[in-house]
Amino acid sequence: MDIAKRQRLEASGWSVGDAADFLELLPEEVAFIEMKLSLSRYLKELRLKNQLSQANLAKKINSSQSRVAKMEAGDPSVSLDLIVKTILAVGGTREDVAIAISSIQS
């Protein structure tokens, strides 16, 4: 948001913030969500690089296509463990996981 727009909104009595402010998330909760989303994006990138469909990846990890879709979307019902295990099953390494976590997009 540009500065002028922010100033106009605040002058009108609006409070301007981000989703973390709105949801009153703690810094560690924000960090966790950012890590999960970064790993989810990396999983999709790795799946596409290996030319796997979601259905084929699901068969490889004994899961369902919809579960893979949820992993790639960072769905809250999917554990971080499952995302990391799936990355490793597709050929990702511990180093790849570390790089994905360290390249968090704002």
Secondary structure by P-SEA (a helix, b strand, c coil): ccaaaaaaaaaabbbbbcccccccccaaaaaaaaaaaaaaaaaaaaaaaacccaaaaaaaacccaaaaaaaaaccccccaaaaaaaaaaacccaaaaaaaaaaccc
